[in-house]
Amino acid sequence: MSEDEIINALSQWKHQEPLHIDGVITGCDKRVEFLLPWWWKNYSAHNSYPVVFLNFGMTETAISWCKKRGDVVDIEIPQGIIADGRGQIDPEALEKWERFKKWKWDKHRIFFTKAVSLLSTKFKRTLWLDIDCEVLGNLALLFEHCVPPYELVVNESRKTKDERRRLIGGLKEGDELYNTGVLVFFHGSPSIQKWIEGWLKYNKYYFGDQDILSKILNRKQYPFKVISREIYNAHRKLVPLTDKVLIRHWMGDGIRLIIKKMLYWNFERDDI
């Protein structure tokens, strides 16, 4: 297949007739699969929506664990589609990335694998949750934000790092930056499909998946709703933990703190 044919195939919804139910998807690879019991403990304490686990390269043990709790979908991106080496990145973009942030090439592949995997959903209305999101309550309120005319629900991003992220992410002054750690969308959403197409064609110019989505949404061509990060995507450092917080996001070095929690709960790696 030619590159154009591969891109066309990858940017199609995998289920033409979705189930008319709400559902949750998350995903990980073998490096962070140890978070799965922690994620599931928090999620299942408050919710019973069906879950699809996206396999970005998990071990067979983790895959087996996931199959006991939901469906598993393997996500594979052909080599050469994602720019995952210095020589494949736009030189101007690369200079900005390495000036402002220590860059790890494997993260570039994971960022964009996550984005394209959203087209694998079988649900009419889908909630994506990063694996380092701590669910603290029932998610029905979050789904209720995703109603016509809105096809997509996103969180506002962290204001403290917006200027730096705009620079390294290829956004213009005045553009909003949206976080993709928590997303709700309708199956068939044109903005999601446009996001994937943009990712497949132009990922060598963009730092991460949310930068491309932000650029698309800033054009105001698609109806989407922005919800409060202080409730639905609360950064562990920047947002105080209150009774209103529904989802707490432990992004970045917060994973070390999750590990401490797991040890406190007597979680072991072989719980997977």
QUITA-V44454 format. One record per helix or strand. SS is the DSSP state (alpha for helix, beta for strand). FROM is the first residue (numbers start at 0). TO is the last residue. If there is no record, write none. Layout:
# QUITA-V44454
ss->{SS	SS}
from->{FROM	FROM}
to->{TO	TO}
This chain:
# QUITA-V44454
ss->{alpha	beta	alpha	beta	alpha	beta	alpha	alpha	alpha	beta	beta	alpha	beta	alpha	beta	alpha	alpha	beta	alpha	beta	beta	alpha	alpha}
from->{2	18	32	49	59	70	85	90	104	122	132	139	151	158	177	189	208	223	228	233	246	253	268}
to->{9	27	43	54	66	73	87	99	119	128	134	143	155	168	185	204	217	226	231	234	248	263	270}
